[in-house]
Amino acid sequence: MSSKHREISIAEFFEKNKHILGYSNPSKALITCVREAVDNSLDACEEAGILPDIMVKISKTGEGFFRIVVEDNGPGIERDQIPRVFGKLLYGSRFHAIKQSRGQQGIGISSAVLYAQITTGKPTVVTSKVEGGKAYRFELLIDTKKNEPEIVSEREVEWFSPHGTRIELEIRGSYVKERKQSVYEYLKETSVVNPHARITFITPDGEVHDFKRISDTPPEPPKEIKPHPHGIEIGTLMAMLKNTKARDLKNFLKTEFVRVGDKISEEILAKAGLPASMSPSSLSREDAERLINAFRLTDLLPPPVDCLSPIGESLIMKSLMEEYSPEFVYAVTRKPKVYSGHPFLVEAGIAYGGEIKEDKVSLLRFANKIPLLYQQSGCALTQAVVSVNWKNYGLQQSKNELPVAPAVILVHVASTNVPYVSESKEAVAAIPEIIEEVRLALQECGRRLKEYVERKKSIQKRKKKEEELLKIIPLLAEKISEVVEREKVDAEKVIARIMGKVYVSREVRDGRAVVVIHNFSSARRRLRIYEMCDGGINGDRTAKWDVEVGPGEECRIEYEFKGRHINRKPLVEGIEEEMLAGGEVVKLGY
């Protein structure tokens, strides 16, 4: 039997086990190929500080076969590196870097090349150009026995772009649309959590979808950090001790770990019972275990968080507003935490009502800004959403189910080491610290949603009452004025007094106007009043006044004007629409 034993190449292994990487069926394989290429493009652009402009085109080449083209405006790849980046599995620049990144293992894009090769036998075409350099076009295959790139052809070409990369793959696949698991949905969700990117998608039917860039500021690139002692395991520590350039243990701790200085390193060594001058390479396994135990017993600061790149609350809300047009939106970015020595942070957002018509909540899951389209039920992020009692926040919910509401819930976890359940990066493992942070973020979103829904109900109730008064008061005012033979009462003012609103009126006579503000509410109001006349007000076309009116008080504004008023009613800034009568609410000054 021993004569049959031989080394297995990683490329050979994945050639026979492509389902592990997400190529388990034709439709999923198509999405995975697009995802790997787009993720590479986004990472490359962000590292170079470039606002991504990515084009994705899918065209049908035969029954069950498609050509995928992904082109970006990234920094490009040096000619000598192109074959290995795309034609060798486990070849990458980010595996040893402890910082947030979409891709890390060096498997993603080369696995797409391998899948194309397996299903069509055709080489992948890669064109790339660095700034100031020439463009080179490679046709590549992978020698699966050796896990090495096989260059079918190479030539210099003319390319209009100053820099960037273009990859063309022909694969066996299945294109689906109008489904949760589709290329369109993946790109739409990618644009939501990458608002600095512009993505153009051309479908096999020739339809063009433009996911617009809504932020002109690229995210701050995450910085690389060293390992944290609380997350290290004994085998890793022994390898570090063997390969370090430090001459003694104290310097080893200071140079190879984060959050370890002179005082902490001395404390660790004292607890481990090891001399500071000891050579790292001379430590035994038992010595390494003593170091590990000393790490656990030492109170250390958590890792620095500049190794993470959150989306940010304002951009999450802006993206949800742009994509879903809700009536309410809220987002929260939690403070960074640590699990097993790995820094992570959680972000959550909720969009409610408006043009969102579905009854059941739509859940958007993301890890390091990558959409997770599959294995929703087996994902820790889903478990966290389901574990929240949404009934406390005014939503319907069955046991162990997502809530029922016209809403979209977004959850994003960013980490230097996202604990995926598999290499296909489809779901997050159930790490207790991550689940708890997701719950806390969602509960904050839920509280804000409850406040909004209750306020909306209160406004609707007030509005209904006001509508009833509008039917009665004018009739009463007219009858009373007839009986007492006096001037007709201003019904709108009466209703404003009953409803506790701010009432604004304007009287005009012989080129002079008087604006009167009555505060019938229970709160002091700071308002800005605007008036516009085509002939001018005190020499200007537009005039504004800042006023402050206490409960039960009134304020008068008098001015001269020429021509006629452009605004039918006085414009008022600084008050909610439901609390104003007689005027028109503006949110921005003119």
N, C-alpha and C positions, 0 to 999 in steps of 0.2 A: 504493500500500500504506500510505503514511504516514497517509492519511486514516482508515484503519481502526484506528489505534492509539488506545487510551484507557486510563486508569488502572483498575487492578483492585483492588477492595476486598478486604481480608483476609477478610472474611466471605464474599464471593463465591468466593474461592479455596478456602476450607475447605468451602463448600457443594458444590463439585465434587470435592473431594479429602478427603472426611470420613474415609477409611481411614487417613490420616496421623495422625489424632488418636485412633485406636483403635476407630473405628466401621466395621470392615471386614466384619462379619457380624452377624446379629441377636442371637446369644447374647453375643458380645463387646460389642456396643453397649449391651445392658442392664447388663452389669457396669460398663462405663465410665461410664455415667450415674450409677449408684449411687456409684461410687468418687469421681467428681469432687465430688459433693454431700457425701459423708461426709468427704473430705479437707478441704473448706472448713470444715465444722463443727468438726473437730478443731483446725485451725489457729486459728480464731476463738476457741474456748474457751481454748486454751493461751495465746494472747496476752493474754487477759483474766484469766488465773489462775482459770478456772472448771473444775471437774471435769465433763467432758462427759457428758451424758445424751442419747443419740441414738436416735431411732426411725426404722426403715426399714420401709416397707410397700410390697409389690408386689401389685397385683391385676390380674386379666385383664379387659380391656374388650371383647375381640372376638378372633376367630381371628388370632393373630399380633400382637396389640396389648396393651400393658400400661400401667397407670398406676403411676408411682413417686412415693412420698411420702417425703421425708426431713425430719425435724423435730429441731431441737436446742435446747438451753438456753443458747446462746451470748449474747454481748453485744447481738446484734441489729445492724441496719444503719439508719443515718439515712435518713429518707424520701427526701431528694433524691438519695441515692446508689444506691438500689435499682435503678432502671432501667438505669444504666450498669454496675453490677456484674454483672447477669445478662443484659443485652442489648447489650453491646458487647465484641467480642473485643479482646484486648491492652489491657484496662483493669484495672489492679490496683494494690495498694499495696506489693507485695513485689519487683517487678522490679529496682529500683535498690538494694534493701537487700541487703548482703552478710551473710547469716546463714542458718542452716539453716531451711528451710521446705518444706512439702509442695508447695504451689503457688507459682509465681513469675511465669510469663509473663502471667497474666491471661487465659488462654485456656480453662482447664478447664471451669468451670461454664457459661460462655456458650456453649461448644461443645456442651454437653448441651442447652441451650435451642435452639440452631440445629438439632441433630439431631432434636429433637422436632418442630420446625417443618417440617423437610424431609419427615419420614416420616408425619406426621398432619395437618399444616396447622393444628394447634391451638396456642393460646398457652400459655405456661408461667405458672402461678399462684405468686406469691411473697407470703408474709405475713411481716412482720418487726416487731419491737417492741424499742425500747431501754428500759433501766430508767428508770422515771419518766415514760415517754412513752406515746403512743398506738400502737395496732397499725394498720398499713396493708396493704391487700391490692391487689396489682397483677396484671393480666393483661398479659403481655409477648410481643411478637414482635421479630425483628431485621430491620431494613431492610438487606438484604445489599448493596444498591448503595452505600449510604453507611456501612455498618457502624455504625449508630446504633440505639438502642432505639426500638421503636414501642409506645407505651402504648395497649393496647386498652381497658382500664378501670382506674380507681383509686378506692378508697373506704376510709374508716375503718371498722374492724370491732372487735368485742369479742373479746378473746383472753385465756384464763385465765392464760397464762404471764406472769410478770413481765418476762421478756425472752427473746429467741430468734428463730429464723428457721425458716420452713417453706417448702419448695419442692415443687411438684406438676408432674410432667411426664407427658404421654401420648406414648408412642413405639411404633414398630414394633420388635419384638424377639422373643427366644426365651428362655424360662426353662428352665434345666436344673438338675438337682440330682444329688447323689452323683457329682460329677465334680470333678477338680482345678480346672478353670476354671469356677467357679460363684459366684453372689452369696454363697451360704452360706460357701464356702471363703474368699472375699475377706474377709468380715466376721469369720470365725473367726481368720484370720491377723492381721487388723487388731487384734483384741482382744489377741492374744499380745504384740504390740510396743507396745500402748497400754494397759497394765494399769490406768491411772488412769481409763479410759473405761468407761461402761456402754452397751452397744449392744443394742437390742431389735429383732429381725427378725421380721416377719410375712410369711409366704410366700403365694403365690397360693392355696394349699390351706388357708389359715387356720392353719397350724402357727405356733407362737410359739417362737422361740429367744432365750433371754436370755443374752447374753455378759456375765458379771458383772464388776463393778469389783473388782479385788483390791488396789488401792493407793488410799488416801485422800489422797495427796499429789500435787498436779499437778507435772509436771516444771518445772524452772527454765527460764523462757523464754530462748531464745538472744538474745544482744545483737548489735546491728548493728556491723560494723567497716568500716574504709575499705580500699581496694584495697592489696594488697601489691606492692611494686615488681617482685618476681621473676615475677609472673604477668601483667604488663601487656604489651599489644601496641601496636605503633606507631600504628595508627589510633585506638585508644582514648586513647592518651597525647596525641595531637594534638588530639582533641576536648576532653580535660580542660584542656589548655593554653589553648585558645580560650575555654572557658566559666568558668574559675576566677575567683574574686574576689581572689585573692592578687595583690599588686602587683609582687612580685619572685620570682625562681626559688627562692631559699632558702625563703621562706615558702610557696611553692607545694608544694615537696616535704614540708615539715613538716605542712601542713594537709590535703593531699589524699591522703596515703599513711599507712599504719600502719607502725610500727617505724622511723620516720625522725625523728630529733631534730636538734639543732644540729650535733653532731659528724658524724653520718652524712650529713646533707645537704651539709656542706662537703666531705666525702670524695668523694661522688658528683659534685659539681660540678667538683672538681679533676680527677677522672678523665675527665670529659666535656670539660674545657677550656672551661667556660662560666662567665661572671661571675655571682655571686650576686645582683647588683642588676638583672640583665637582666629585662625584662618578659616574662612567659610567653607572651603573645599574639604577640610578635614573633619567636618561634622558627621557623625553617624546618624542612622535613622532615629535612634533613641534621642539624640540631641535635637534633631529636627522636631520630634514630637514635643519635647520640652519647650521649644520656641513657640510652637502652635498653641500650647496650653497657656504660655505667658501672654500671647496675643489676646486670647480670650479673657484673661484676667485683668488686662490693662484697659483703662478707660481712654478711648481715643476719639478725637473729633471725627465726624463723618467725612467722607470724601468731598473734595470741592465739586461744585455743580456747573462750572463753566465747561464741563465736558458734555453737557446736554444742550439741546437746541429746541426749546419749546416753540409752539406755534404762537401762543399769546392770546389772551382773552379777546382783545379788540378784533384781531384778524379772524378768529374763529367765528365771532358774531357777524362780522362783515361777510365772510364766506357763506355762512348759513343764510343770511339775508339775500345775498346775490343768487344763490342756487335754488332756494325753496320759497322765497317771498312770504315768510310767516308774518303774523301780527305781533308775535312776541318772540324775543330771542335773548338768551343769557348764556354766559360761559364763565368758567372758573379754571384758573391754573393753580394747582396745589403747590405748596413748597416742596422742594426735593426731599426724598427719603432714601433709605438704604436697605437692600435685602442682600444677605450673604456677602456684604462688602461691595455690592454693585449699586451705584447711584441710579435713581430713577425718579421720575415725576409723572403725575397724572393730570390730564386736562379733560374737562367734560363740558359739553354744551347742549342746550336744548332749544329747539325751534318749535313753535306751537301755533296752530290755526292758520289764518290767511289762506294761501293757495294749497296748503297741505290738506288733502281731502281724505286720505286713507284713515280707517278707523284704528287699526293696530299700529302701534308705534314702530317706526322704521329705525333700526339700530345700525349705526355706522361705527365699525371697530377699526382702530388704527394702532400700529406699533411702529415707532420711529418713522412716522408719516407714511407708512405703507398701508393701504386698505387691506383688510382681512375679509375676503369674500366667502370663504368656505368654513366648515366646521363651527358654525355659530353656536350650536348647542353645547359643544365640547370646549368652549373658550371661557377662560376665567373672567373676561370682561363681561360676557353675557351673564355668567353666574352672578356677578356683582350687581348688574342692572336688575335682574330678577329678584335678588335678595332684598332690595329696597322695598319698603311698604309704600307703594305709590298711592294707596288709598288715603294716606295721611296728607297727600298733596292735591287731593281732589280728582284723581284719575281712577278709572275702573281697572281692576286687576284680578285675574284668577290665580290660584295657587301655582307657583313654579312657572308662571308665564310672564311674558312681557306685558306692560300695561296697555290698555286700550284707550287711544286718544289720537286726534289728528296732530301728531307730533313726530319730530325726528330727534333722536338722542345720539350724540356723538361722544365717543370715549377714545382718548389717545393716551397711550403709555409710551414714554421716551426713556431709554436706558442705554447704558454702555453694553449691556448684555441682556437683551430681551429673551426671557425664557420661553421660547417657542416649544410646542409639543412635538414638532418634527422639522426636518430640514426644508419642507415645503413652505414654512412660515405662514401657516393658515390660522393658527390659534395660539393663545397665550396660556401657559401652564398655570395651575392654581397655586400661586405664591400668596400666602396669607397677607403679607404686607401690601402687595399690589391690590388685592381684592378690597382690603380695608380702605385704602386711599381712594379707589374708584367709588366706593360707597359714600365716603364723606363728600367727595366732589359732587356726586349726583344728588345727595341730600340737600346741599346748598342750592343747586339748580332747582330742585323740587320746591324748596321754600320760596324762592323768587317766583316760580310759576304759580304757586298757590296764592301769593299776594296779588299777582296780576289777575288771576281768574276771579278771585273774590272782589277785587276792585272793579272788574268788568261787570260782574253781576250787580254790584252796588250801583254802578253807573246806569245799567239797563233798567234797574228798579226805579232810580231817580227819573230816568227818561220817560218811563211809562207813566209815572206820577205827573210829570210835567206835561205830557201829552193830554192827560185827562184834564189838567187845569187849563190847558189851551182851548179845550172845548167849552169849558164852563165860564172862565173869568171874562173873556171878551163880551159874552152875552150878558153877564151880570153887570159889567161896567156900562154897557150901552143902556140897559134898562134903568140903572140907578141914576145915570146922568139925565135921562128923560124925566124921571120922577122928581129929582131935586132941582132940575133946570140949571145944571152947571156943566162946565166943560168936561168932555169925555175923559175918563181916567186912562192913563197909560197902562194897558193890561200887561205888557211885557215887563214893565217895572214891578208891578204887583207880583207877578209870578216869580221874578228874580228874588224879591224880598221873602216870599214863602219858601223858595227852594234854597235860600242862603247863598246866592251867587253874587258876583260882581256885575253891576249894571253900568254900561257906558252909553251916553247919549250925546248927540251933537245938535245944537241949535244954530241956525244961520240967519243973519239979517244985515243987509246993507254993507256987504264986504267984510263983516266981522263974524266970527264963529266962537261959540263957547262949547267946550267939551266938558261934561260933568261925569265924574267917576263916583258911583255909590258902592260902598263895600258892605254888602249884606251878609258876608260870610263871617265865620268866627275866627279868622286868622288875619294877621297883618299882611298886607300885600305890597310888594315892590314891583312896580310895573313900568314898562316903557311904552309910550303912546306915539304912534306915527300918523301923520296926515300928509296928503299929497295933493297939490293943485297945479293945473297946467299953466296958470299965470304966476304962480309963486306964492310962498308964505314967508313974509318978512324977508323977501329977496331971494329965497331958495325954493326950489321945486318941492323938496321934501323937508319936513320939520319933525323933530322928535323931542319928547319931554320925559324925564324920569320922575316918577311920582311914588309916594309912599302913603298908603291909606290904611288906617286902623279899622278894626271891626266897628260897624255902625257909623263910620265917618264918610264924608264925601270930599272930593277935590275938584276944583274948577280950573280949566285951562282956557284962556282967552287969546285970540290972535286975529290978525288981519290977513286977508288973502285976496288974490286976484284970479279971475277966470272961474273955473268950476273944479270941484273936488274929483279927483281921479278914483279914489277909494270910496265905495258906497257908504261904508261904515268906518268908524275909527279902527285902526289896526292896533292890537295890543300884544305885547311880548311879555312873557314871564308868568303865564297862567295856563291851566289846563282848559281845553275847549269846553268840557262839561261844566266848568265853573264860571263861564262868561256868558253874559247876555247883552245884546245891543251892539256889540263890537265883533271884530273878526280876529281870531288868534293867528299870530305869526310866530315862527320859531327862530327866524333869523332877521336881523335888522336890514333895512333897505339902504 
